[in-house]
């Protein structure tokens, strides 16, 4: 609106100077009327373009009439007369471009050229058509070129403004909602509707084994602290892969260089003897290395450049799938931990505080109770003991909700700390057998194993009536075995779906591709174990179930 008002005033002044005829201002009035739809509804699909086309047509016709009048009056030539109206031509064309209607702007430019030509044909000056006047043609061509330049400049400005708008950081929660919604939609379309890093890694290894020979293979990814974790592996023998990134190995070189590496020795921490060919291919998504694929064959020169190219072609798409799964896993873990912390705060600030106040009320009632009310006093003391028991249970539940696997402490430390707290609160003697390597399991797997161990320890304290608790942790990634045994009364139904807590443990074990084992302990009690993968050194782990009670 501001542009139109300014240019209309300029065109009106130039027209009066050129023609000295107030009557010629009728063209200014027609332009003002034609501009009304373009001003009131500039983005309307019909009214906006209709108003802008009307403005261009009026300018084209008015330019010829004003040029003819200027030549008749003898004030100026026809070329300068036409230029009195032509500046307005830039307004509708520029506005259309700024509204991202480039095609409309180009169409307006074409209509302007046609209208100027038509006006020059129908207008006569001294028995000659205005279209034959060189000044008129030069002025028309000049302003059409300027209008085209204006369209280009306005289009460039519009793209710059759009780029700046897209570069602005969006509102965090709005952006998170948009991305999570997209992720949910994509996840539902995936095979099996899952984003499981372990499953994707296993599928990749199966695909690579159809391309080339691999007696042993693994997919590794970062876990933090400069170490790698094994997501999946395949082969006859279990391999203790090198997981440090500061070692002298093809694994470390591939991670740092983002280029495939071949070697003539095994990438295991305990090197194999004999002929070995190793190929390590980084999984790169964009500019970020998300994992490594390690292949080994017990022959020499098993991975020439042609094989390396085939493997690299297969791992390219898998890198993006794996990155999406790892990101989804991290988001899910963060959301789960946040919800557990929120529940812990709600319980602590709500039910726990109210129960404490109930306990104080019972204590006050006991203090004010007459000495002869022995029966009432006994009932109040029983009630006070029950309240104390519930508060203890709540405190243990809060500790369970807030328990997490520390990045530096490890899974065994988290399980033993929980068992110590529960044993102290429940009067249990806890016996530990901890055998944990320096390598780490994936964070999501460690979290699930911790929850399974917590559930097993809690069940032993609540339901078994036990005096002793044996906790065994044998962790050598990708293998892990957690056992919780008690000397209590045992359970009648040892099926995982027999009780709700056992069913939850079975679901957690299945989620990390482990197996849950529930069996009686001799001479009394129950053993709950979760096993992940296979161990190369089972015999070195002591059987804590049969350990002496004084151990």
Buried (B, 14 or more C-beta within 10 A) or exposed (E): EEEBEEBBEEBBEBBBEBBEBEEBBEBBEBBBEBBEBBBEBBEEEEBBBBBBBBBBBBBBBBBBBBBBBBBBEEBBBBBBBBBBBBBBBBBBBBBBBBBBBBEBBBBBBEBBBEBBBBBBEEBEBEEEEBBEBEBBBBBBEBBBEBBBEBBEEBBEEBEEEEEEEEEEEEEEEEEEEEEEEEBEEEBEEBEEEEBBBBBBBBBBBEEBBEEBBBBBBBBBBBBEEEBBBBBBBBBEEBBBBBBBBEEEBBBBBBBEEEEBBBBEBBBBBEEBEEEBBBBBBBBBBEEEBBBBBBBBBBEEEBBEEEBBEBBBEBBEEBBBBBBBBBBBBEBEBEEEBEEBEEBBEEBBEEEBEEBBEBBEEBEEBBEEEEEEEEEEBEEBEEBBEEBBEBBEBBBBBBBBBBBBBEEEEBBBBBBBBBBBBBBEBBEBEBBBBBBBBEBBBBBBBBBBBBBBBBBBBBBBBEBBEBEBBBBBBBBBBBBBBBBBBBBBEBBEEBEBEEBEBBBBBBBBBEEBBBEBBBEEBEEEBBBBBBBBBEBBEEEEBEEBBEBEEEE
